[in-house]
Amino acid sequence: MSRAVVVRYRVRPDALDENLALVRAVYAELDATRPEGLRYSTYRVNDRDFVHVAVIDAEDNPLDGVAAFQTFLQGIADRCEEGPTPSGGEVVASYG
């Protein structure tokens, strides 16, 4: 069964470019390594608000093995004005 993790946060204005670069680095590594059991997306809302959605079809979270993701996590609280606020969930339906 798939499980979902949704994380929301707002970055400080002076941390926006850094956060975008770190997010893009995560996707570059994901594109290169293509870990099994993971669907991952990031949305930028209202300029500085971000929502990350990970759907995990594996026992362990594949993001734990992504070096760029670990780099992204370092200092996330310092980059944020609000959050990050994670919440778990269950996939009810998805398309694509």
trRosetta pair geometry for C-beta under 8 A, 3 or more apart (Angstrom, degrees):
i j d omega theta_ij theta_ji phi_ij phi_ji
1 90 7.4 -22 161 -145 117 100
2 55 5.3 4 -176 -178 124 98
2 56 6.7 147 -157 71 69 43
2 57 5.2 -33 -99 -86 85 77
2 90 7.5 116 90 -161 73 58
2 91 4.2 0 92 16 122 134
3 55 7.5 167 83 -153 34 54
3 56 5.3 -21 63 59 84 97
3 88 6.6 -20 177 -166 109 101
3 89 7.3 147 -171 80 65 44
3 90 6.5 -47 -121 -103 60 55
3 91 7.4 -143 -108 -11 12 89
4 53 6.5 -18 -165 -166 107 88
4 54 6.9 154 -155 83 55 52
4 55 5.1 -22 -99 -100 82 71
4 56 7.5 170 -90 15 30 76
4 88 7.0 135 83 -168 59 52
4 89 4.3 -28 71 72 108 94
4 90 6.6 -173 17 -85 97 4
4 91 5.4 121 -39 -60 114 77
5 52 7.9 -7 110 109 88 93
5 53 7.5 160 82 -153 51 42
5 54 4.7 -3 54 57 98 102
5 56 7.0 32 -2 -11 103 115
5 61 7.8 3 -2 -115 146 130
5 86 6.0 -14 -174 -163 99 108
5 87 7.5 159 -155 81 55 38
5 88 5.8 -29 -102 -106 69 63
5 89 7.5 170 -83 25 25 78
6 51 6.6 -11 -169 -170 93 95
6 52 7.2 162 -153 82 44 54
6 53 5.3 -5 -105 -104 78 75
6 86 7.1 147 81 -154 44 56
6 87 5.3 -19 64 62 93 88
6 88 7.9 169 21 -95 74 14
6 89 6.3 23 -4 4 109 125
7 51 7.2 159 81 -154 49 47
7 52 4.6 -4 55 53 99 102
7 83 7.4 128 175 175 80 130
7 84 5.1 9 -178 -179 109 116
7 85 6.8 158 -153 77 59 42
7 86 4.5 -24 -96 -95 88 74
7 87 7.7 166 -83 18 44 61
8 49 7.1 -4 -168 -173 92 96
8 50 7.1 168 -148 88 47 54
8 51 5.2 -10 -99 -102 79 78
8 83 5.6 -135 104 -100 63 157
8 84 7.0 156 78 -153 34 67
8 85 5.2 -19 60 59 86 97
9 49 7.4 175 94 -148 35 58
9 50 5.7 -10 62 57 79 94
9 76 7.4 -36 -165 171 179 105
9 80 4.9 -68 -177 -122 121 124
9 82 6.2 178 -156 93 57 66
9 83 3.2 -140 -107 89 76 131
9 84 3.9 -51 -63 -96 129 69
9 85 6.7 157 -72 11 71 70
10 48 5.2 56 -164 121 82 99
10 49 4.9 -32 -96 -94 82 69
10 50 7.5 162 -93 14 32 72
10 80 6.5 98 72 -159 51 79
10 81 4.7 -53 104 61 100 101
10 82 4.1 40 33 40 107 100
10 83 6.4 116 14 20 63 109
11 15 4.7 -127 178 90 108 105
11 16 5.4 143 100 -86 130 58
11 19 4.7 -104 -94 -20 158 158
11 48 5.1 -128 56 -169 75 92
11 50 6.8 44 -20 -7 102 116
11 79 5.2 -28 -135 151 98 93
11 80 5.9 -71 -104 -103 49 48
11 81 6.5 72 148 0 13 90
12 15 4.4 73 58 12 89 109
12 16 7.6 -122 89 -37 48 71
12 48 7.7 -118 92 -163 3 137
12 79 6.4 -137 21 -177 94 46
12 80 7.0 116 -24 161 80 7
12 81 4.9 130 -78 -55 63 94
13 16 6.1 -24 -160 -21 36 114
13 48 6.6 -67 -85 -91 57 144
15 18 5.2 -62 -162 48 63 115
15 19 5.5 65 141 -28 87 105
15 78 7.7 165 -100 119 149 72
15 79 3.9 170 173 -150 150 82
15 80 7.7 -85 81 -49 154 29
16 19 5.9 -60 -148 36 27 109
16 20 6.4 25 157 -17 64 107
16 47 7.7 -36 -123 161 141 83
16 48 5.9 -85 -94 -111 111 88
17 20 5.8 -54 -148 36 31 112
17 21 6.4 31 155 -19 64 107
18 21 5.8 -58 -151 36 30 111
18 22 6.4 28 154 -18 65 108
18 79 6.4 -135 90 -118 119 126
19 22 5.7 -56 -147 38 32 111
19 23 6.3 33 155 -19 66 105
19 50 7.1 -136 156 -36 134 150
19 79 5.4 138 -72 168 106 143
20 23 5.8 -54 -147 36 30 111
20 24 6.3 29 156 -18 65 108
20 44 7.8 10 -99 -83 98 141
21 24 5.8 -56 -147 38 30 111
21 25 6.4 35 152 -24 63 105
22 25 5.6 -51 -150 31 32 115
22 26 6.9 39 150 -22 62 98
22 68 7.5 166 -168 176 64 88
22 71 6.6 -148 -143 114 101 94
22 72 4.4 135 161 -110 113 80
23 26 5.7 -50 -158 27 35 114
23 27 6.8 27 150 -11 66 104
23 42 5.5 -158 -162 127 127 171
23 50 7.5 -145 -79 -142 146 145
23 72 6.7 89 -77 -125 46 132
24 27 5.8 -56 -151 39 37 108
24 28 6.3 43 150 -25 67 103
25 28 5.5 -48 -146 32 34 115
25 29 6.6 31 156 -14 64 103
25 68 4.3 -156 132 -155 94 127
25 71 6.9 -45 107 78 141 131
25 72 7.2 -178 70 -62 106 100
26 29 6.1 -61 -155 38 30 106
26 30 6.3 29 150 -19 66 108
26 66 6.4 66 -147 142 81 136
26 68 4.6 -173 -90 116 49 113
26 69 5.0 77 -124 -77 110 71
26 72 5.4 -6 -57 -38 121 145
27 30 5.3 -50 -141 38 37 114
27 31 6.2 42 156 -23 66 102
27 42 7.7 -108 -56 17 118 123
28 31 5.8 -52 -150 34 29 112
28 32 6.5 24 152 -16 62 109
28 68 7.0 134 60 -71 89 172
29 32 5.6 -58 -147 39 34 110
29 33 5.9 4 164 3 71 115
29 66 5.4 130 113 -162 132 99
29 67 6.5 -154 -134 52 158 80
29 68 4.2 177 -4 9 142 129
29 69 7.5 -124 71 -22 139 80
30 33 6.4 -69 -131 51 25 90
30 34 7.1 82 170 -80 58 35
30 35 6.9 -71 -135 14 75 94
30 38 7.7 -114 -140 105 116 133
30 40 6.6 -117 -123 55 160 134
30 66 6.5 -5 -71 -124 77 142
31 34 7.2 11 -166 -61 22 76
33 66 7.1 -172 53 -109 148 88
35 38 5.2 32 93 19 104 131
35 62 3.8 150 140 180 140 134
35 63 7.8 -172 62 -62 158 40
35 65 6.7 142 -106 71 141 115
35 66 6.9 -97 -23 -63 142 104
36 58 6.5 107 110 -72 82 129
36 62 6.8 179 67 -90 46 143
37 56 6.3 31 150 -167 93 63
37 57 4.3 -138 -147 74 71 78
37 58 2.9 68 152 -40 160 105
37 62 5.5 150 77 -37 94 124
38 54 6.7 -37 -153 -160 92 94
38 55 7.4 135 -160 76 42 58
38 56 6.1 -8 -104 -110 68 64
38 57 7.2 -137 -53 27 29 82
38 58 7.0 -33 -49 5 75 117
38 61 7.8 77 -96 -168 112 59
38 62 4.2 -101 -43 49 131 134
38 63 6.7 137 -128 -44 144 78
39 54 7.4 147 81 -160 53 45
39 55 4.1 -4 59 56 104 108
39 57 7.6 58 -5 -13 92 107
39 94 7.9 113 98 165 164 163
40 52 7.4 -10 -167 -173 89 92
40 53 7.2 167 -150 89 44 56
40 54 5.0 -2 -107 -109 85 74
40 55 7.5 -151 -67 27 45 66
40 63 7.1 117 -91 -75 143 115
41 52 7.4 171 90 -153 45 50
41 53 5.1 -3 58 56 89 98
42 50 6.4 -13 -171 -168 97 104
42 51 7.2 160 -156 84 50 48
42 52 5.0 -15 -104 -103 81 76
42 53 7.7 -173 -78 21 36 67
43 50 6.9 151 81 -157 52 54
43 51 4.5 -8 57 58 103 96
43 52 7.8 -168 22 -74 67 33
43 53 7.6 31 -4 -4 104 104
44 47 7.3 -5 163 -153 104 10
44 49 7.2 128 -166 78 51 54
44 50 5.8 -25 -103 -100 60 74
45 49 4.4 -46 75 87 87 109
45 50 7.2 166 21 -89 80 21
45 51 6.3 33 -5 -6 122 107
46 49 4.8 34 59 19 101 117
48 81 7.2 29 142 21 135 129
54 61 7.2 40 145 -148 147 108
54 63 6.3 -59 -125 -28 150 138
55 91 5.8 54 -136 -71 118 130
55 94 7.1 -7 -93 -60 166 163
56 61 5.5 -62 -114 -112 148 69
56 62 7.0 178 -129 10 95 86
58 61 7.3 150 76 -97 104 19
58 62 5.8 85 36 -42 147 95
60 64 6.4 -75 162 34 103 136
61 64 4.9 100 84 -19 92 102
62 65 6.1 -59 -169 36 53 105
62 66 7.1 57 139 -31 73 104
63 66 5.3 -51 -153 21 49 119
63 69 4.8 -144 -174 172 90 171
64 69 7.7 -88 -82 92 15 134
64 70 7.9 60 -160 -69 41 99
66 69 3.9 65 88 5 109 115
66 70 6.9 172 91 -13 58 81
67 70 5.7 -55 -153 34 36 112
67 71 6.5 37 149 -18 67 103
68 71 5.4 -49 -149 36 37 115
68 72 6.3 46 148 -25 65 101
69 72 5.3 -46 -148 32 35 118
69 73 6.6 37 152 -22 64 102
70 73 5.7 -50 -150 32 33 113
70 74 7.0 40 150 -26 61 98
71 74 5.8 -48 -156 23 36 113
72 76 6.9 42 146 -74 66 107
73 76 5.5 -47 -153 -22 40 123
75 78 4.6 -51 -165 40 78 118
75 79 6.0 76 136 -24 88 98
76 79 5.8 -60 -151 37 35 108
76 80 6.3 31 155 -26 68 113
76 84 5.8 -16 146 -14 127 127
77 80 5.8 -61 -146 32 31 113
77 84 7.4 -99 -83 9 63 86
80 83 5.4 -116 -165 74 143 69
80 84 6.1 -134 -82 -39 157 68
82 85 7.8 -27 147 -19 85 110
91 94 5.8 -39 -166 -24 118 115
